[in-house]
């Protein structure tokens, strides 16, 4: 959270860090960075697509424990694990197991 809030303060101070679109964009940026780093110096369409469609247990900042990105060339859906959360009046608290969508 601290990295996210610092990022928002520096790069988007006029935006609310509570905006779910900002959180989504922050995570998408991290995923993009991960793929580009994995591609190394071979920044071809084919290699970027190969890297982006073979994610295995990729943990991004702000993910709850046990939630990772996983996909394949046959299924681009990267979110396959989910954690239920309950609002306690102050914040969201995870509960129960991490569910796998497969």
N, CA, C and O atoms as CSV, one atom per row, in Angstrom:
chain,resi,resn,atom,element,x,y,z
A,1,UNK,N,N,0.816,-1.195,0.000
A,1,UNK,CA,C,0.000,0.000,0.000
A,1,UNK,C,C,0.857,1.255,0.000
A,1,UNK,O,O,0.539,2.242,-0.663
A,2,UNK,N,N,1.963,1.202,0.763
A,2,UNK,CA,C,2.826,2.382,0.853
A,2,UNK,C,C,3.392,2.755,-0.514
A,2,UNK,O,O,3.450,3.935,-0.860
A,3,UNK,N,N,3.812,1.754,-1.296
A,3,UNK,CA,C,4.328,2.033,-2.647
A,3,UNK,C,C,3.247,2.644,-3.523
A,3,UNK,O,O,3.499,3.595,-4.262
A,4,UNK,N,N,2.047,2.095,-3.436
A,4,UNK,CA,C,0.932,2.603,-4.231
A,4,UNK,C,C,0.607,4.048,-3.851
A,4,UNK,O,O,0.466,4.904,-4.725
A,5,UNK,N,N,0.489,4.317,-2.562
A,5,UNK,CA,C,0.158,5.670,-2.118
A,5,UNK,C,C,1.255,6.662,-2.495
A,5,UNK,O,O,0.960,7.798,-2.866
A,6,UNK,N,N,2.520,6.241,-2.403
A,6,UNK,CA,C,3.630,7.114,-2.809
A,6,UNK,C,C,3.569,7.378,-4.317
A,6,UNK,O,O,3.788,8.505,-4.763
A,7,UNK,N,N,3.272,6.341,-5.092
A,7,UNK,CA,C,3.131,6.487,-6.538
A,7,UNK,C,C,2.024,7.487,-6.874
A,7,UNK,O,O,2.216,8.391,-7.687
A,8,UNK,N,N,0.875,7.313,-6.243
A,8,UNK,CA,C,-0.259,8.209,-6.504
A,8,UNK,C,C,0.064,9.642,-6.095
A,8,UNK,O,O,-0.295,10.588,-6.795
A,9,UNK,N,N,0.726,9.796,-4.988
A,9,UNK,CA,C,1.087,11.131,-4.510
A,9,UNK,C,C,2.029,11.836,-5.486
A,9,UNK,O,O,1.915,13.039,-5.723
A,10,UNK,N,N,2.965,11.062,-6.047
A,10,UNK,CA,C,3.951,11.651,-6.963
A,10,UNK,C,C,3.397,11.861,-8.369
A,10,UNK,O,O,3.573,12.933,-8.948
A,11,UNK,N,N,2.725,10.842,-8.928
A,11,UNK,CA,C,2.361,10.858,-10.336
A,11,UNK,C,C,0.916,11.246,-10.630
A,11,UNK,O,O,0.596,11.628,-11.755
A,12,UNK,N,N,0.041,11.152,-9.629
A,12,UNK,CA,C,-1.364,11.500,-9.859
A,12,UNK,C,C,-1.959,12.127,-8.609
A,12,UNK,O,O,-2.947,11.628,-8.070
A,13,UNK,N,N,-1.359,13.220,-8.146
A,13,UNK,CA,C,-1.808,13.802,-6.877
A,13,UNK,C,C,-3.248,14.336,-6.923
A,13,UNK,O,O,-3.883,14.485,-5.880
A,14,UNK,N,N,-3.757,14.620,-8.110
A,14,UNK,CA,C,-5.121,15.135,-8.231
A,14,UNK,C,C,-6.152,14.015,-8.204
A,14,UNK,O,O,-7.348,14.290,-8.109
A,15,UNK,N,N,-5.721,12.763,-8.283
A,15,UNK,CA,C,-6.630,11.613,-8.309
A,15,UNK,C,C,-6.772,10.992,-6.923
A,15,UNK,O,O,-5.861,11.078,-6.100
A,16,UNK,N,N,-7.891,10.383,-6.681
A,16,UNK,CA,C,-8.129,9.702,-5.407
A,16,UNK,C,C,-7.482,8.324,-5.429
A,16,UNK,O,O,-7.744,7.544,-6.344
A,17,UNK,N,N,-6.645,8.003,-4.449
A,17,UNK,CA,C,-6.072,6.658,-4.397
A,17,UNK,C,C,-7.122,5.584,-4.099
A,17,UNK,O,O,-6.850,4.391,-4.233
A,18,UNK,N,N,-8.313,6.010,-3.697
A,18,UNK,CA,C,-9.403,5.059,-3.434
A,18,UNK,C,C,-10.156,4.671,-4.707
A,18,UNK,O,O,-11.005,3.779,-4.677
A,19,UNK,N,N,-9.856,5.325,-5.806
A,19,UNK,CA,C,-10.503,5.031,-7.083
A,19,UNK,C,C,-10.035,3.659,-7.574
A,19,UNK,O,O,-8.838,3.446,-7.767
A,20,UNK,N,N,-10.963,2.739,-7.774
A,20,UNK,CA,C,-10.596,1.387,-8.202
A,20,UNK,C,C,-9.917,1.381,-9.566
A,20,UNK,O,O,-9.133,0.480,-9.864
A,21,UNK,N,N,-10.212,2.386,-10.402
A,21,UNK,CA,C,-9.530,2.485,-11.693
A,21,UNK,C,C,-8.039,2.756,-11.509
A,21,UNK,O,O,-7.217,2.256,-12.278
A,22,UNK,N,N,-7.691,3.537,-10.501
A,22,UNK,CA,C,-6.286,3.832,-10.227
A,22,UNK,C,C,-5.565,2.574,-9.751
A,22,UNK,O,O,-4.433,2.313,-10.157
A,23,UNK,N,N,-6.211,1.810,-8.903
A,23,UNK,CA,C,-5.621,0.553,-8.426
A,23,UNK,C,C,-5.413,-0.399,-9.604
A,23,UNK,O,O,-4.350,-1.005,-9.738
A,24,UNK,N,N,-6.424,-0.528,-10.448
A,24,UNK,CA,C,-6.332,-1.401,-11.618
A,24,UNK,C,C,-5.188,-0.973,-12.529
A,24,UNK,O,O,-4.426,-1.814,-13.005
A,25,UNK,N,N,-5.064,0.321,-12.774
A,25,UNK,CA,C,-3.996,0.835,-13.630
A,25,UNK,C,C,-2.620,0.584,-13.003
A,25,UNK,O,O,-1.670,0.243,-13.707
A,26,UNK,N,N,-2.513,0.752,-11.689
A,26,UNK,CA,C,-1.255,0.507,-10.988
A,26,UNK,C,C,-0.838,-0.960,-11.149
A,26,UNK,O,O,0.327,-1.246,-11.426
A,27,UNK,N,N,-1.774,-1.875,-10.979
A,27,UNK,CA,C,-1.477,-3.298,-11.128
A,27,UNK,C,C,-1.180,-3.658,-12.586
A,27,UNK,O,O,-0.280,-4.453,-12.854
A,28,UNK,N,N,-1.923,-3.084,-13.518
A,28,UNK,CA,C,-1.672,-3.352,-14.942
A,28,UNK,C,C,-0.288,-2.869,-15.343
A,28,UNK,O,O,0.401,-3.523,-16.126
A,29,UNK,N,N,0.119,-1.726,-14.810
A,29,UNK,CA,C,1.471,-1.218,-15.075
A,29,UNK,C,C,2.538,-2.159,-14.551
A,29,UNK,O,O,3.557,-2.373,-15.208
A,30,UNK,N,N,2.312,-2.722,-13.375
A,30,UNK,CA,C,3.270,-3.677,-12.820
A,30,UNK,C,C,3.349,-4.931,-13.689
A,30,UNK,O,O,4.437,-5.450,-13.940
A,31,UNK,N,N,2.194,-5.415,-14.145
A,31,UNK,CA,C,2.165,-6.601,-14.994
A,31,UNK,C,C,2.890,-6.326,-16.308
A,31,UNK,O,O,3.643,-7.170,-16.794
A,32,UNK,N,N,2.662,-5.149,-16.878
A,32,UNK,CA,C,3.341,-4.774,-18.114
A,32,UNK,C,C,4.853,-4.720,-17.908
A,32,UNK,O,O,5.615,-5.229,-18.731
A,33,UNK,N,N,5.279,-4.110,-16.823
A,33,UNK,CA,C,6.711,-4.046,-16.515
A,33,UNK,C,C,7.302,-5.446,-16.373
A,33,UNK,O,O,8.394,-5.717,-16.873
A,34,UNK,N,N,6.585,-6.327,-15.697
A,34,UNK,CA,C,7.059,-7.708,-15.515
A,34,UNK,C,C,7.277,-8.381,-16.870
A,34,UNK,O,O,8.310,-9.011,-17.094
A,35,UNK,N,N,6.305,-8.248,-17.768
A,35,UNK,CA,C,6.387,-8.873,-19.087
A,35,UNK,C,C,7.553,-8.300,-19.891
A,35,UNK,O,O,8.303,-9.054,-20.511
A,36,UNK,N,N,7.711,-6.986,-19.887
A,36,UNK,CA,C,8.791,-6.353,-20.655
A,36,UNK,C,C,10.154,-6.770,-20.097
A,36,UNK,O,O,11.077,-7.037,-20.868
A,37,UNK,N,N,10.291,-6.828,-18.794
A,37,UNK,CA,C,11.559,-7.283,-18.201
A,37,UNK,C,C,11.861,-8.728,-18.577
A,37,UNK,O,O,13.002,-9.073,-18.883
A,38,UNK,N,N,10.826,-9.572,-18.551
A,38,UNK,CA,C,11.019,-10.973,-18.943
A,38,UNK,C,C,11.414,-11.099,-20.410
A,38,UNK,O,O,12.151,-12.013,-20.779
A,39,UNK,N,N,10.932,-10.198,-21.235
A,39,UNK,CA,C,11.255,-10.236,-22.667
A,39,UNK,C,C,12.707,-9.876,-22.927
A,39,UNK,O,O,13.261,-10.228,-23.969
A,40,UNK,N,N,13.331,-9.172,-21.978
A,40,UNK,CA,C,14.735,-8.802,-22.150
A,40,UNK,C,C,14.932,-7.867,-23.322
A,40,UNK,O,O,14.161,-6.927,-23.514
A,41,UNK,N,N,15.961,-8.126,-24.102
A,41,UNK,CA,C,16.270,-7.270,-25.252
A,41,UNK,C,C,15.514,-7.680,-26.515
A,41,UNK,O,O,15.614,-7.008,-27.541
A,42,UNK,N,N,14.761,-8.775,-26.447
A,42,UNK,CA,C,14.005,-9.242,-27.607
A,42,UNK,C,C,12.572,-8.716,-27.522
A,42,UNK,O,O,11.650,-9.440,-27.147
A,43,UNK,N,N,12.406,-7.441,-27.879
A,43,UNK,CA,C,11.106,-6.783,-27.764
A,43,UNK,C,C,10.286,-6.912,-29.039
A,43,UNK,O,O,9.758,-5.932,-29.564
A,44,UNK,N,N,10.194,-8.139,-29.519
A,44,UNK,CA,C,9.362,-8.400,-30.699
A,44,UNK,C,C,7.940,-8.705,-30.248
A,44,UNK,O,O,7.710,-9.061,-29.092
A,45,UNK,N,N,6.996,-8.565,-31.160
A,45,UNK,CA,C,5.610,-8.884,-30.840
A,45,UNK,C,C,5.488,-10.332,-30.379
A,45,UNK,O,O,4.788,-10.623,-29.410
A,46,UNK,N,N,6.174,-11.239,-31.078
A,46,UNK,CA,C,6.089,-12.659,-30.761
A,46,UNK,C,C,6.615,-12.945,-29.351
A,46,UNK,O,O,5.983,-13.685,-28.598
A,47,UNK,N,N,7.754,-12.371,-28.989
A,47,UNK,CA,C,8.323,-12.633,-27.675
A,47,UNK,C,C,7.501,-11.981,-26.565
A,47,UNK,O,O,7.287,-12.583,-25.513
A,48,UNK,N,N,7.042,-10.758,-26.796
A,48,UNK,CA,C,6.199,-10.112,-25.783
A,48,UNK,C,C,4.916,-10.911,-25.546
A,48,UNK,O,O,4.488,-11.081,-24.405
A,49,UNK,N,N,4.307,-11.400,-26.627
A,49,UNK,CA,C,3.100,-12.213,-26.489
A,49,UNK,C,C,3.417,-13.522,-25.759
A,49,UNK,O,O,2.637,-13.965,-24.916
A,50,UNK,N,N,4.554,-14.137,-26.078
A,50,UNK,CA,C,4.960,-15.375,-25.401
A,50,UNK,C,C,5.135,-15.132,-23.898
A,50,UNK,O,O,4.684,-15.932,-23.079
A,51,UNK,N,N,5.787,-14.034,-23.546
A,51,UNK,CA,C,6.004,-13.718,-22.130
A,51,UNK,C,C,4.698,-13.380,-21.423
A,51,UNK,O,O,4.491,-13.760,-20.270
A,52,UNK,N,N,3.820,-12.664,-22.120
A,52,UNK,CA,C,2.551,-12.233,-21.518
A,52,UNK,C,C,1.554,-13.368,-21.362
A,52,UNK,O,O,0.617,-13.264,-20.569
A,53,UNK,N,N,1.742,-14.455,-22.109
A,53,UNK,CA,C,0.776,-15.563,-22.055
A,53,UNK,C,C,1.342,-16.804,-21.368
A,53,UNK,O,O,0.796,-17.898,-21.508
A,54,UNK,N,N,2.427,-16.636,-20.635
A,54,UNK,CA,C,2.993,-17.757,-19.875
A,54,UNK,C,C,3.333,-17.300,-18.458
A,54,UNK,O,O,4.400,-17.617,-17.934
A,55,UNK,N,N,2.433,-16.567,-17.858
A,55,UNK,CA,C,2.649,-16.094,-16.491
A,55,UNK,C,C,2.423,-17.248,-15.521
A,55,UNK,O,O,1.429,-17.966,-15.621
A,56,UNK,N,N,3.349,-17.421,-14.584
A,56,UNK,CA,C,3.251,-18.488,-13.591
A,56,UNK,C,C,3.507,-17.921,-12.204
A,56,UNK,O,O,4.620,-17.498,-11.891
A,57,UNK,N,N,2.482,-17.916,-11.385
A,57,UNK,CA,C,2.589,-17.493,-9.988
A,57,UNK,C,C,3.233,-16.119,-9.822
A,57,UNK,O,O,4.078,-15.921,-8.948
A,58,UNK,N,N,2.828,-15.176,-10.665
A,58,UNK,CA,C,3.342,-13.806,-10.604
A,58,UNK,C,C,2.605,-13.053,-9.502
A,58,UNK,O,O,1.383,-12.911,-9.546
A,59,UNK,N,N,3.346,-12.580,-8.529
A,59,UNK,CA,C,2.779,-11.836,-7.396
A,59,UNK,C,C,3.058,-10.367,-7.619
A,59,UNK,O,O,4.216,-9.965,-7.735
A,60,UNK,N,N,2.013,-9.558,-7.680
A,60,UNK,CA,C,2.158,-8.123,-7.825
A,60,UNK,C,C,1.905,-7.457,-6.477
A,60,UNK,O,O,1.241,-8.017,-5.605
A,61,UNK,N,N,2.444,-6.257,-6.327
A,61,UNK,CA,C,2.193,-5.495,-5.110
A,61,UNK,C,C,0.692,-5.292,-4.964
A,61,UNK,O,O,-0.016,-5.116,-5.956
A,62,UNK,N,N,0.218,-5.316,-3.753
A,62,UNK,CA,C,-1.186,-5.124,-3.393
A,62,UNK,C,C,-2.018,-6.387,-3.529
A,62,UNK,O,O,-3.185,-6.377,-3.137
A,63,UNK,N,N,-1.476,-7.473,-4.066
A,63,UNK,CA,C,-2.223,-8.727,-4.100
A,63,UNK,C,C,-2.275,-9.298,-2.690
A,63,UNK,O,O,-1.320,-9.168,-1.924
A,64,UNK,N,N,-3.373,-9.919,-2.360
A,64,UNK,CA,C,-3.482,-10.609,-1.088
A,64,UNK,C,C,-2.608,-11.863,-1.127
A,64,UNK,O,O,-2.331,-12.382,-2.208
A,65,UNK,N,N,-2.173,-12.353,0.022
A,65,UNK,CA,C,-1.365,-13.580,0.040
A,65,UNK,C,C,-2.081,-14.728,-0.675
A,65,UNK,O,O,-3.271,-14.958,-0.465
A,66,UNK,N,N,-1.342,-15.436,-1.516
A,66,UNK,CA,C,-1.896,-16.564,-2.254
A,66,UNK,C,C,-2.510,-16.207,-3.587
A,66,UNK,O,O,-2.822,-17.102,-4.373
A,67,UNK,N,N,-2.695,-14.926,-3.872
A,67,UNK,CA,C,-3.279,-14.492,-5.144
A,67,UNK,C,C,-2.139,-14.146,-6.095
A,67,UNK,O,O,-1.298,-13.299,-5.795
A,68,UNK,N,N,-2.126,-14.809,-7.235
A,68,UNK,CA,C,-1.071,-14.610,-8.233
A,68,UNK,C,C,-1.687,-14.603,-9.627
A,68,UNK,O,O,-2.859,-14.935,-9.799
A,69,UNK,N,N,-0.887,-14.223,-10.617
A,69,UNK,CA,C,-1.312,-14.268,-12.013
A,69,UNK,C,C,-0.802,-15.561,-12.643
A,69,UNK,O,O,0.361,-15.929,-12.480
A,70,UNK,N,N,-1.685,-16.240,-13.361
A,70,UNK,CA,C,-1.336,-17.462,-14.087
A,70,UNK,C,C,-2.163,-17.505,-15.359
A,70,UNK,O,O,-3.375,-17.296,-15.323
A,71,UNK,N,N,-1.514,-17.775,-16.482
A,71,UNK,CA,C,-2.256,-17.918,-17.729
A,71,UNK,C,C,-1.487,-18.833,-18.674
A,71,UNK,O,O,-0.454,-19.395,-18.310
A,72,UNK,N,N,-2.003,-18.975,-19.891
A,72,UNK,CA,C,-1.360,-19.817,-20.895
A,72,UNK,C,C,-1.758,-19.301,-22.268
A,72,UNK,O,O,-2.678,-18.491,-22.382
A,73,UNK,N,N,-1.078,-19.759,-23.309
A,73,UNK,CA,C,-1.479,-19.355,-24.660
A,73,UNK,C,C,-2.907,-19.800,-25.004
A,73,UNK,O,O,-3.550,-19.201,-25.866
A,74,UNK,N,N,-3.397,-20.838,-24.339
A,74,UNK,CA,C,-4.756,-21.315,-24.584
A,74,UNK,C,C,-5.800,-20.525,-23.795
A,74,UNK,O,O,-6.965,-20.471,-24.189
A,75,UNK,N,N,-5.387,-19.916,-22.687
A,75,UNK,CA,C,-6.316,-19.145,-21.859
A,75,UNK,C,C,-5.601,-17.904,-21.335
A,75,UNK,O,O,-4.737,-17.997,-20.463
A,76,UNK,N,N,-5.967,-16.749,-21.870
A,76,UNK,CA,C,-5.307,-15.499,-21.489
A,76,UNK,C,C,-5.737,-14.979,-20.120
A,76,UNK,O,O,-5.118,-14.058,-19.587
A,77,UNK,N,N,-6.782,-15.556,-19.551
A,77,UNK,CA,C,-7.265,-15.106,-18.250
A,77,UNK,C,C,-6.176,-15.303,-17.204
A,77,UNK,O,O,-5.769,-16.432,-16.932
A,78,UNK,N,N,-5.708,-14.214,-16.621
A,78,UNK,CA,C,-4.585,-14.294,-15.685
A,78,UNK,C,C,-5.031,-14.399,-14.231
A,78,UNK,O,O,-4.318,-14.963,-13.402
A,79,UNK,N,N,-6.205,-13.862,-13.920
A,79,UNK,CA,C,-6.700,-13.944,-12.549
A,79,UNK,C,C,-7.457,-15.260,-12.396
A,79,UNK,O,O,-8.568,-15.406,-12.906
A,80,UNK,N,N,-6.860,-16.200,-11.704
A,80,UNK,CA,C,-7.465,-17.510,-11.502
A,80,UNK,C,C,-7.628,-17.844,-10.029
A,80,UNK,O,O,-8.244,-18.851,-9.680
A,81,UNK,N,N,-7.082,-17.008,-9.176
A,81,UNK,CA,C,-7.208,-17.220,-7.736
A,81,UNK,C,C,-7.850,-15.995,-7.109
A,81,UNK,O,O,-7.520,-14.857,-7.444
A,82,UNK,N,N,-8.770,-16.250,-6.198
A,82,UNK,CA,C,-9.542,-15.167,-5.606
A,82,UNK,C,C,-9.623,-15.325,-4.095
A,82,UNK,O,O,-9.630,-16.442,-3.576
A,83,UNK,N,N,-9.684,-14.219,-3.406
A,83,UNK,CA,C,-9.818,-14.202,-1.948
A,83,UNK,C,C,-11.038,-13.363,-1.591
A,83,UNK,O,O,-11.135,-12.206,-1.998
A,84,UNK,N,N,-11.953,-13.929,-0.846
A,84,UNK,CA,C,-13.114,-13.175,-0.394
A,84,UNK,C,C,-12.685,-12.208,0.703
A,84,UNK,O,O,-11.781,-12.501,1.485
A,85,UNK,N,N,-13.338,-11.061,0.752
A,85,UNK,CA,C,-13.044,-10.047,1.764
A,85,UNK,C,C,-14.356,-9.509,2.308
A,85,UNK,O,O,-15.384,-9.523,1.631
A,86,UNK,N,N,-14.299,-9.041,3.527
A,86,UNK,CA,C,-15.483,-8.487,4.192
A,86,UNK,C,C,-15.103,-7.130,4.770
A,86,UNK,O,O,-14.053,-6.988,5.396
A,87,UNK,N,N,-15.960,-6.132,4.558
A,87,UNK,CA,C,-15.715,-4.801,5.102
A,87,UNK,C,C,-16.135,-4.785,6.564
A,87,UNK,O,O,-17.272,-5.129,6.886
A,88,UNK,N,N,-15.222,-4.387,7.460
A,88,UNK,CA,C,-15.523,-4.399,8.899
A,88,UNK,C,C,-15.900,-3.029,9.443
A,88,UNK,O,O,-15.917,-2.821,10.656
A,89,UNK,N,N,-16.201,-2.095,8.549
A,89,UNK,CA,C,-16.534,-0.738,8.959
A,89,UNK,C,C,-15.358,0.210,8.815
A,89,UNK,O,O,-15.537,1.427,8.784
A,90,UNK,N,N,-14.166,-0.340,8.727
A,90,UNK,CA,C,-12.950,0.461,8.575
A,90,UNK,C,C,-12.165,0.058,7.336
A,90,UNK,O,O,-11.726,0.911,6.565
A,91,UNK,N,N,-11.990,-1.248,7.149
A,91,UNK,CA,C,-11.214,-1.737,6.014
A,91,UNK,C,C,-11.708,-3.124,5.602
A,91,UNK,O,O,-12.525,-3.738,6.288
A,92,UNK,N,N,-11.199,-3.598,4.474
A,92,UNK,CA,C,-11.564,-4.917,3.972
A,92,UNK,C,C,-10.642,-5.955,4.594
A,92,UNK,O,O,-9.421,-5.798,4.586
A,93,UNK,N,N,-11.231,-7.008,5.129
A,93,UNK,CA,C,-10.477,-8.092,5.773
A,93,UNK,C,C,-10.712,-9.390,4.999
A,93,UNK,O,O,-11.855,-9.814,4.826
A,94,UNK,N,N,-9.618,-10.027,4.528
A,94,UNK,CA,C,-9.791,-11.301,3.834
A,94,UNK,C,C,-10.269,-12.383,4.805
A,94,UNK,O,O,-9.947,-12.349,5.992
A,95,UNK,N,N,-11.037,-13.340,4.287
A,95,UNK,CA,C,-11.475,-14.462,5.108
A,95,UNK,C,C,-11.616,-15.693,4.223
A,95,UNK,O,O,-11.785,-15.580,3.009
A,96,UNK,N,N,-11.545,-16.848,4.830
A,96,UNK,CA,C,-11.705,-18.102,4.099
A,96,UNK,C,C,-10.502,-18.422,3.240
A,96,UNK,O,O,-9.494,-17.715,3.263
A,97,UNK,N,N,-10.622,-19.498,2.482
A,97,UNK,CA,C,-9.498,-19.929,1.634
A,97,UNK,C,C,-9.359,-19.072,0.393
A,97,UNK,O,O,-10.261,-18.313,0.039
A,98,UNK,N,N,-8.214,-19.203,-0.265
A,98,UNK,CA,C,-8.023,-18.618,-1.590
A,98,UNK,C,C,-8.635,-19.618,-2.579
A,98,UNK,O,O,-8.265,-20.792,-2.592
A,99,UNK,N,N,-9.566,-19.145,-3.399
A,99,UNK,CA,C,-10.256,-20.000,-4.339
A,99,UNK,C,C,-9.545,-20.001,-5.680
A,99,UNK,O,O,-9.040,-18.970,-6.123
A,100,UNK,N,N,-9.506,-21.159,-6.324
A,100,UNK,CA,C,-8.912,-21.302,-7.632
A,100,UNK,C,C,-10.032,-21.448,-8.654
A,100,UNK,O,O,-10.931,-22.267,-8.463
A,101,UNK,N,N,-9.998,-20.677,-9.730
A,101,UNK,CA,C,-11.063,-20.676,-10.722
A,101,UNK,C,C,-10.960,-21.835,-11.716
A,101,UNK,O,O,-11.857,-22.026,-12.537
A,102,UNK,N,N,-9.890,-22.597,-11.649
A,102,UNK,CA,C,-9.727,-23.707,-12.615
A,102,UNK,C,C,-10.519,-24.912,-12.271
A,102,UNK,O,O,-10.472,-25.908,-12.993
